[in-house]
Structures are given as C-alpha cells and as structure tokens.
Amino acid sequence: MRSIALCSAAAAVFLAGCYMNRMTGQYAEILGADVEDSAILEHSDPDPDHEAKVRAELERIEAENNEVYRINAGDKLDIRVYGHDDISVKTTVSPDGCIGMLFLGQVEVSGRTIAEARDAIEAGLAPYVKHPVVGVTVNEVSSETVTISGAAARPGLYNISGTSRLADIYAQAGGSAERLFNGVDVDVADLEHSILVRKGKFLPVDFRKAIEQGDTLHNVRLRKDDYIFIAQRMESSITICGEVKNPHRRLYEPGIGIIEALTTAGWMLESHWSHVIIIRNGIVNPKMYKVNVDGILAGKCRNVRVQANDIIYVPKDNAAEYNVFIRKLLPTAQLVSLLTSRIATTSVSN
C-alpha cells in the first residue's frame, strides 16, 4: 500500500509540472457530470430553502437568554455593606479568584454568580455584623471577551457586555484594515467571506447585512469566547484540507487545477477516500462537487479547474450523503484553523 501511495504521489508531482502545458485548454469547467470525460461524479446545489433556514436559526439565536454571568479573575467589583461604609470595598478579583474584605480576609468569588457571591459575603459577615445586607455591583468585566482577527484595523481581545453586537466590536476594532494600493489607501476587509465561530460552530451571519446594512437579525449579540475572523479581499486563496500531508491555505493562481493543488499539499494520505470534494460559494450554504481524482491521473478524465476561494477537502471515508458530509466537515478544528490562517505563498511549477 505504501509503495502504491508513493507512486501516486510521484505521478502527481510529475503531472503538476507538465499539466499546464499538456492540458492547456483541456480543463473541465464544473458543469456537472454530463460530459463524457468529466471528473465530476455528482454535485449538490445550494439549499433552495437556505434563506428561510438562516432566518429561523438567527431568530433562535436572538431569542436565547444570555448565559448567567459568573465572576472571574480581573473583574472589578463594588462590594457595599449597607450601613457599614468602613467594610465596603471596591476591588479587583485576584488571579486566584479571590477578593479581600475586612473580617473575612480572602473570599473566593471566581466562578460564582453575583447572587452567590453576595450570599457568601453575607454569611461570612454574619458573626461580626448584625443582619448584614450586601450589594455586589460589577463595574468592569475583563473575563467576558471575544476575539476579532484578520483584516480588522486593530485585531485582538475585546470586552463585551450583554448588549454587545457584531457591528459594535467591528467598530471598536477600527473597522477594516487598510493597504496602500496604487498610491491610495483602500479597505481590505472582505465581509462576504468573514466568519463568526461560536463553540465550534459557524453561525450563518452575513457580515455585509450586519455591518453595512444594519440588519438587526444578522447583527447578532456576541457571547463570551466568540471568534470573529475578518477575511481579506485583496488575496484570493484556496484551502486544501483533510487527508493530505500538508493541509494549508495558499494564494490562488488562475489556471490551477485540482491535481496541482493537491500536489502543493504533499498529496493525499493512504487513509484518503477514493474521491475528493470541492466546496464552492462559501461554507454557510455551499455547492459541492465530488471529483474522480484517480480518473484524472489515469488519463480518463480532464483535470478540474479550481476557482478562487474554493475549499478542496479529501475525506477519510464515504461522503455520498452530503448532509452527513457537512456535519462531519463543517466545522472541524483543521478547517477553522486554515480559514483563519495566513496565506502561504506556495507556487505551482509550470
């Protein structure tokens, strides 16, 4: 098996060097499996009910109650003991999750709700203060943060409150980064391909509608640990992932075919399935194509031309059912990492 894989990889490297000349004008455009020598075995069109499903999902997200706030290290609290200003204190939760108070010394509050922290302080003061009444106010939350990265002007961690929305954090991050192009500073953010990841799931958010059009449904309320990636529009790319030796995201080059793209990834692992999937039109409502790579290598099918922003995924097992396939792939840690990584400058030899 290993020798067969090595031979296939060697053949692929050879083909990558000569395909551009030998196959000039012979690439198969992706039009379905109606051409005799097409490598496209089948395809799945975008879901016609996509917009209705997106609306339903975003309405569900909007209706969700905010998660109960729990105190964490770095949060700034105002602890008031009514009638006892000498005991009241404004303090910051220490890295070990505690605050210091007269009579009580160190009180552990990290991981507790405001009500739980209040009850603990009242119980601790009871031996020293008659019928203590305590109020706990959060002046600043440092533990409720989201990350914005990519083509934002000021990427990084940002504090959020229960009312913070996508457009708010985008504005706090300075909006789009700029790049000098032909002597003019231009915005480089590609809102169409930007993504929001929550607890390992891509949310079906349209950044253009949220940020440029003020659509409140797409301008979702943010949650702790949300990850926002602002894509960059001036660098078209393709992503190769799955059962390949070197999963990576690279610059798109006009004319590149699926064989050349797989070769830049070091070729497929022995564990790969017999067909390769091309994902097109984004990851929220994709169009997918099943490609017969073995047929291309055997000279029975034409190479398939790759388009900018395609994702080439090499499955490990049968992906005949697209709904099952989507659940397996979208998202995976590998795909999220690649989509949000810097673009490699790997080039295809001619």
Secondary structure as UniProt FT lines:
FT   HELIX           2..22
FT   TURN            23..25
FT   TURN            36..37
FT   STRAND          40..44
FT   TURN            48..49
FT   HELIX           50..63
FT   TURN            73..74
FT   STRAND          76..81
FT   TURN            82..83
FT   TURN            85..87
FT   STRAND          89..92
FT   TURN            95..96
FT   STRAND          98..101
FT   TURN            102..104
FT   STRAND          105..108
FT   TURN            110..111
FT   HELIX           114..125
FT   TURN            126..128
FT   STRAND          134..140
FT   STRAND          145..150
FT   STRAND          156..159
FT   TURN            162..163
FT   HELIX           166..172
FT   TURN            173..174
FT   STRAND          178..181
FT   TURN            182..183
FT   STRAND          184..187
FT   STRAND          189..198
FT   TURN            199..200
FT   STRAND          201..202
FT   HELIX           208..212
FT   TURN            216..218
FT   TURN            224..225
FT   STRAND          227..232
FT   TURN            233..234
FT   STRAND          237..242
FT   STRAND          248..251
FT   TURN            254..255
FT   HELIX           258..264
FT   TURN            265..266
FT   TURN            270..271
FT   STRAND          276..280
FT   STRAND          287..291
FT   HELIX           293..297
FT   TURN            298..299
FT   STRAND          304..305
FT   TURN            308..309
FT   STRAND          311..314
FT   HELIX           322..329
FT   HELIX           333..339
//
